[in-house]
Amino acid sequence: MITFVYAVLVFIVLRFSVTLFNFLSNPKLGYYGKHFTDKVSVIISLSDKNDDPSSLIASINAQDYTNVEVVVKKHSETTEKAVAKTTGGFILFLDVNTIINKGLINNLICRAKVFDLDLLSIVPNRRFSGLFSRLVYPLSDFILLNLLPLRLVRLSTQQIFATTNTGCMFFKASSYKTSDWHGKTEVLLANKFVYIDEKVGFDKVSSQLLLTFGNNIFAVLIYLVLVIAGPIIVLINFEPVFLVLPFGLIFLSRVMISFLTTQNPFINVLLHPIQMIMLLGLLLKGLWIKVLTSVKHKI
């Protein structure tokens, strides 16, 4: 038992260290004064036949960047077919439930050119519409910024790090259209340039959370044991005075992540226990769906 408790405490310290690194390095998309004229193809992905892209298209038209073509990808259409319609030197994928602010496209191009990026993935800021959304949608940001030092993603060519959030993804067109691609990637926070109003069910949220772990079942189970079961066991077996450090680090982590993602730190700290219960349910549901899908494919 004592070995397990030490493992939980070490994991809490490691997660806090990653969060602190992200907080201090402030991995956000910046505003750049230089202006570009490259053609950008914006692909709006519809997830349902009833999706209405008019608000997103209006925000694209309101951009201070004019050399843009818009391709609407229907829910029944393949990504390859949508990409085949594009003619721009860059491809920007946006979910239909996102809204972009002025400066986004120019800043994406500048960042991609300066650091010679093949893929720049932007983690959108979130808009909440009720208690359920506040319990569920901050979880992906919590996991991402608690486990992944974003500034170091650029040192890797593993695309999986940049696909943990697919709401806003900016590709160099020539790289995207290459069949065997291992390009240079970067993940940044939206810094209020992109907002997402998520209205999705448990299944999709579960799938998105699993992506953070590379759909690795073993990694998800270890994470749940250390993050959910671990603190409960520590709470039961230790005197209150010994709980100051681990729970203090968890508290500070939530506060820093909230500021990075422009969320309310007080609400996230207050709802943290319930959010962890929701995280447990979502990840277990995601694992169940993954196992069922694997069984069906074998059959």
GUKOLTOR-454879 format. One record per residue (C-alpha): residue number from 1; x, y, z; residue in three letters. Coordinates in nm, 2 decimals. Layout:
% residues N
    nr       px       py       pz   rest
   NUM        X        Y        Z    ALA
...
***
This chain:
% residues 299
    nr       px       py       pz   rest
     1     0.00     0.00     0.00    MET
     2     0.28     0.24     0.09    ILE
     3     0.44     0.19    -0.25    THR
     4     0.12     0.27    -0.42    PHE
     5     0.08     0.59    -0.21    VAL
     6     0.43     0.70    -0.31    TYR
     7     0.35     0.63    -0.67    ALA
     8     0.03     0.85    -0.64    VAL
     9     0.23     1.13    -0.48    LEU
    10     0.51     1.12    -0.73    VAL
    11     0.25     1.13    -1.01    PHE
    12     0.08     1.43    -0.85    ILE
    13     0.42     1.61    -0.84    VAL
    14     0.50     1.53    -1.20    LEU
    15     0.16     1.65    -1.32    ARG
    16     0.20     1.97    -1.12    PHE
    17     0.54     2.02    -1.27    SER
    18     0.40     1.99    -1.63    VAL
    19     0.12     2.23    -1.54    THR
    20     0.37     2.48    -1.39    LEU
    21     0.58     2.45    -1.71    PHE
    22     0.28     2.52    -1.92    ASN
    23     0.18     2.81    -1.70    PHE
    24     0.52     2.97    -1.71    LEU
    25     0.59     2.91    -2.08    SER
    26     0.24     3.04    -2.17    ASN
    27     0.19     2.84    -2.49    PRO
    28    -0.07     3.06    -2.66    LYS
    29    -0.11     3.18    -3.02    LEU
    30     0.04     3.53    -3.03    GLY
    31    -0.06     3.83    -3.24    TYR
    32     0.18     3.91    -3.51    TYR
    33     0.20     4.24    -3.70    GLY
    34     0.33     4.10    -4.02    LYS
    35     0.07     4.04    -4.29    HIS
    36     0.05     3.77    -4.55    PHE
    37    -0.14     3.71    -4.87    THR
    38    -0.12     3.32    -4.91    ASP
    39    -0.44     3.16    -5.01    LYS
    40    -0.60     2.96    -4.72    VAL
    41    -0.86     2.69    -4.78    SER
    42    -1.10     2.67    -4.48    VAL
    43    -1.28     2.33    -4.45    ILE
    44    -1.58     2.34    -4.22    ILE
    45    -1.66     1.99    -4.09    SER
    46    -2.03     1.92    -4.03    LEU
    47    -2.09     1.63    -3.79    SER
    48    -2.47     1.61    -3.85    ASP
    49    -2.70     1.69    -4.14    LYS
    50    -2.88     1.95    -3.92    ASN
    51    -2.56     2.15    -3.84    ASP
    52    -2.58     2.51    -3.94    ASP
    53    -2.24     2.67    -4.04    PRO
    54    -2.37     3.02    -4.10    SER
    55    -2.23     3.16    -3.77    SER
    56    -1.89     3.02    -3.85    LEU
    57    -1.90     3.15    -4.21    ILE
    58    -2.00     3.49    -4.09    ALA
    59    -1.70     3.50    -3.85    SER
    60    -1.47     3.39    -4.14    ILE
    61    -1.61     3.67    -4.36    ASN
    62    -1.54     3.92    -4.07    ALA
    63    -1.17     3.83    -4.07    GLN
    64    -0.91     4.09    -4.17    ASP
    65    -0.77     3.82    -4.41    TYR
    66    -0.94     3.81    -4.75    THR
    67    -0.76     3.54    -4.96    ASN
    68    -0.98     3.26    -4.82    VAL
    69    -1.19     2.99    -4.98    GLU
    70    -1.45     2.80    -4.78    VAL
    71    -1.53     2.44    -4.84    VAL
    72    -1.82     2.28    -4.64    VAL
    73    -1.76     1.92    -4.57    LYS
    74    -2.09     1.74    -4.52    LYS
    75    -2.12     1.47    -4.25    HIS
    76    -2.14     1.20    -4.51    SER
    77    -1.85     1.32    -4.71    GLU
    78    -1.49     1.20    -4.67    THR
    79    -1.21     1.43    -4.57    THR
    80    -1.01     1.34    -4.88    GLU
    81    -1.30     1.45    -5.11    LYS
    82    -1.32     1.78    -4.93    ALA
    83    -0.95     1.84    -4.95    VAL
    84    -0.95     1.76    -5.32    ALA
    85    -1.17     2.07    -5.37    LYS
    86    -0.91     2.30    -5.21    THR
    87    -0.66     2.52    -5.40    THR
    88    -0.49     2.71    -5.11    GLY
    89    -0.14     2.67    -4.99    GLY
    90    -0.27     2.62    -4.64    PHE
    91    -0.57     2.42    -4.51    ILE
    92    -0.76     2.52    -4.20    LEU
    93    -1.00     2.26    -4.05    PHE
    94    -1.27     2.41    -3.83    LEU
    95    -1.55     2.23    -3.65    ASP
    96    -1.89     2.38    -3.73    VAL
    97    -1.94     2.48    -3.37    ASN
    98    -1.64     2.71    -3.36    THR
    99    -1.63     3.09    -3.40    ILE
   100    -1.30     3.26    -3.49    ILE
   101    -1.20     3.62    -3.42    ASN
   102    -1.01     3.87    -3.63    LYS
   103    -0.64     3.80    -3.67    GLY
   104    -0.66     3.42    -3.64    LEU
   105    -0.57     3.33    -4.00    ILE
   106    -0.28     3.58    -4.04    ASN
   107    -0.14     3.47    -3.70    ASN
   108    -0.16     3.10    -3.80    LEU
   109     0.03     3.17    -4.12    ILE
   110     0.30     3.37    -3.95    CYS
   111     0.35     3.10    -3.68    ARG
   112     0.36     2.83    -3.94    ALA
   113     0.61     3.01    -4.16    LYS
   114     0.84     3.13    -3.88    VAL
   115     0.88     2.78    -3.73    PHE
   116     0.84     2.59    -4.06    ASP
   117     0.54     2.40    -3.92    LEU
   118     0.35     2.13    -4.12    ASP
   119     0.07     2.13    -3.86    LEU
   120    -0.04     2.38    -3.61    LEU
   121    -0.32     2.26    -3.38    SER
   122    -0.51     2.52    -3.17    ILE
   123    -0.70     2.43    -2.85    VAL
   124    -1.01     2.66    -2.86    PRO
   125    -1.14     2.85    -2.57    ASN
   126    -1.47     2.71    -2.45    ARG
   127    -1.81     2.86    -2.40    ARG
   128    -2.03     2.70    -2.14    PHE
   129    -2.41     2.68    -2.16    SER
   130    -2.49     2.52    -1.83    GLY
   131    -2.38     2.30    -1.54    LEU
   132    -2.34     1.99    -1.75    PHE
   133    -2.10     2.17    -1.99    SER
   134    -1.90     2.30    -1.70    ARG
   135    -1.87     1.95    -1.55    LEU
   136    -1.76     1.79    -1.88    VAL
   137    -1.59     2.02    -2.12    TYR
   138    -1.30     2.15    -1.90    PRO
   139    -1.18     1.79    -1.86    LEU
   140    -1.00     1.77    -2.19    SER
   141    -0.81     2.09    -2.11    ASP
   142    -0.73     1.95    -1.76    PHE
   143    -0.58     1.63    -1.90    ILE
   144    -0.39     1.80    -2.18    LEU
   145    -0.22     2.07    -1.97    LEU
   146    -0.17     1.83    -1.68    ASN
   147     0.02     1.58    -1.89    LEU
   148     0.16     1.74    -2.20    LEU
   149     0.42     2.03    -2.20    PRO
   150     0.29     2.21    -2.50    LEU
   151     0.61     2.40    -2.58    ARG
   152     0.80     2.08    -2.63    LEU
   153     0.55     1.93    -2.88    VAL
   154     0.74     2.11    -3.16    ARG
   155     1.05     1.90    -3.09    LEU
   156     0.85     1.58    -3.19    SER
   157     0.73     1.47    -3.53    THR
   158     0.45     1.26    -3.37    GLN
   159     0.12     1.39    -3.51    GLN
   160    -0.08     1.23    -3.23    ILE
   161     0.03     1.51    -2.99    PHE
   162    -0.14     1.76    -3.22    ALA
   163    -0.46     1.57    -3.28    THR
   164    -0.58     1.56    -2.92    THR
   165    -0.81     1.84    -3.02    ASN
   166    -0.95     1.87    -3.37    THR
   167    -1.16     2.18    -3.34    GLY
   168    -0.90     2.40    -3.52    CYS
   169    -0.62     2.25    -3.72    MET
   170    -0.39     2.44    -3.96    PHE
   171    -0.20     2.24    -4.22    PHE
   172     0.06     2.32    -4.48    LYS
   173    -0.13     2.19    -4.79    ALA
   174     0.17     2.02    -4.95    SER
   175     0.24     1.83    -4.62    SER
   176    -0.12     1.73    -4.56    TYR
   177    -0.15     1.58    -4.91    LYS
   178     0.17     1.37    -4.86    THR
   179     0.07     1.01    -4.81    SER
   180     0.36     0.93    -4.57    ASP
   181     0.38     1.23    -4.35    TRP
   182     0.58     1.29    -4.03    HIS
   183     0.59     1.67    -4.03    GLY
   184     0.68     1.93    -3.77    LYS
   185     0.38     2.00    -3.54    THR
   186     0.29     2.24    -3.27    GLU
   187     0.00     2.27    -3.02    VAL
   188    -0.10     2.61    -2.88    LEU
   189    -0.39     2.75    -2.68    LEU
   190    -0.63     2.97    -2.88    ALA
   191    -0.57     3.29    -2.67    ASN
   192    -0.93     3.40    -2.75    LYS
   193    -0.88     3.37    -3.13    PHE
   194    -1.10     3.06    -3.14    VAL
   195    -1.41     2.97    -2.94    TYR
   196    -1.59     2.65    -2.94    ILE
   197    -1.95     2.59    -2.82    ASP
   198    -1.96     2.22    -2.77    GLU
   199    -2.30     2.05    -2.78    LYS
   200    -2.21     1.69    -2.81    VAL
   201    -2.30     1.37    -2.63    GLY
   202    -2.12     1.14    -2.39    PHE
   203    -1.99     0.91    -2.67    ASP
   204    -1.81     1.19    -2.86    LYS
   205    -1.66     1.34    -2.54    VAL
   206    -1.54     1.00    -2.44    SER
   207    -1.37     0.95    -2.78    SER
   208    -1.21     1.29    -2.76    GLN
   209    -1.07     1.22    -2.41    LEU
   210    -0.93     0.88    -2.53    LEU
   211    -0.74     1.06    -2.80    LEU
   212    -0.54     1.24    -2.54    THR
   213    -0.40     0.90    -2.44    PHE
   214    -0.35     0.79    -2.80    GLY
   215    -0.64     0.55    -2.75    ASN
   216    -0.41     0.34    -2.53    ASN
   217    -0.63     0.13    -2.30    ILE
   218    -0.34     0.05    -2.06    PHE
   219    -0.25     0.42    -2.03    ALA
   220    -0.61     0.52    -1.95    VAL
   221    -0.64     0.25    -1.68    LEU
   222    -0.31     0.36    -1.51    ILE
   223    -0.42     0.72    -1.53    TYR
   224    -0.76     0.64    -1.36    LEU
   225    -0.59     0.44    -1.09    VAL
   226    -0.34     0.72    -1.01    LEU
   227    -0.57     1.02    -1.05    VAL
   228    -0.91     0.90    -0.93    ILE
   229    -0.84     0.61    -0.69    ALA
   230    -0.51     0.73    -0.57    GLY
   231    -0.62     1.06    -0.40    PRO
   232    -0.91     0.88    -0.24    ILE
   233    -0.68     0.62    -0.08    ILE
   234    -0.44     0.89     0.04    VAL
   235    -0.73     1.08     0.19    LEU
   236    -0.85     0.77     0.38    ILE
   237    -0.51     0.66     0.51    ASN
   238    -0.34     0.98     0.61    PHE
   239    -0.38     1.24     0.88    GLU
   240    -0.51     1.58     0.75    PRO
   241    -0.18     1.75     0.80    VAL
   242    -0.01     1.52     0.55    PHE
   243    -0.28     1.60     0.28    LEU
   244    -0.18     1.97     0.25    VAL
   245     0.09     1.90    -0.01    LEU
   246    -0.09     1.66    -0.25    PRO
   247    -0.42     1.84    -0.24    PHE
   248    -0.25     2.18    -0.25    GLY
   249    -0.07     2.08    -0.57    LEU
   250    -0.40     1.96    -0.72    ILE
   251    -0.56     2.30    -0.62    PHE
   252    -0.28     2.50    -0.78    LEU
   253    -0.29     2.29    -1.09    SER
   254    -0.66     2.36    -1.14    ARG
   255    -0.61     2.73    -1.08    VAL
   256    -0.32     2.76    -1.34    MET
   257    -0.51     2.56    -1.60    ILE
   258    -0.81     2.77    -1.55    SER
   259    -0.62     3.09    -1.61    PHE
   260    -0.44     2.94    -1.92    LEU
   261    -0.78     2.85    -2.07    THR
   262    -0.96     3.17    -1.96    THR
   263    -1.20     2.96    -1.74    GLN
   264    -1.33     3.05    -1.40    ASN
   265    -1.08     2.91    -1.15    PRO
   266    -1.32     2.93    -0.85    PHE
   267    -1.58     2.72    -1.04    ILE
   268    -1.33     2.46    -1.16    ASN
   269    -1.19     2.41    -0.81    VAL
   270    -1.54     2.39    -0.66    LEU
   271    -1.65     2.14    -0.92    LEU
   272    -1.33     1.94    -0.92    HIS
   273    -1.46     1.64    -0.72    PRO
   274    -1.77     1.60    -0.94    ILE
   275    -1.56     1.66    -1.26    GLN
   276    -1.33     1.37    -1.16    MET
   277    -1.64     1.15    -1.12    ILE
   278    -1.75     1.25    -1.47    MET
   279    -1.40     1.19    -1.60    LEU
   280    -1.41     0.83    -1.46    LEU
   281    -1.75     0.77    -1.62    GLY
   282    -1.64     0.92    -1.96    LEU
   283    -1.32     0.73    -1.98    LEU
   284    -1.47     0.40    -1.88    LEU
   285    -1.75     0.46    -2.14    LYS
   286    -1.49     0.54    -2.40    GLY
   287    -1.30     0.22    -2.32    LEU
   288    -1.62     0.02    -2.34    TRP
   289    -1.70     0.16    -2.68    ILE
   290    -1.35     0.09    -2.80    LYS
   291    -1.36    -0.27    -2.68    VAL
   292    -1.70    -0.32    -2.84    LEU
   293    -1.58    -0.17    -3.17    THR
   294    -1.27    -0.39    -3.17    SER
   295    -1.49    -0.70    -3.11    VAL
   296    -1.73    -0.61    -3.39    LYS
   297    -1.44    -0.56    -3.63    HIS
   298    -1.30    -0.91    -3.54    LYS
   299    -1.64    -1.06    -3.60    ILE
***
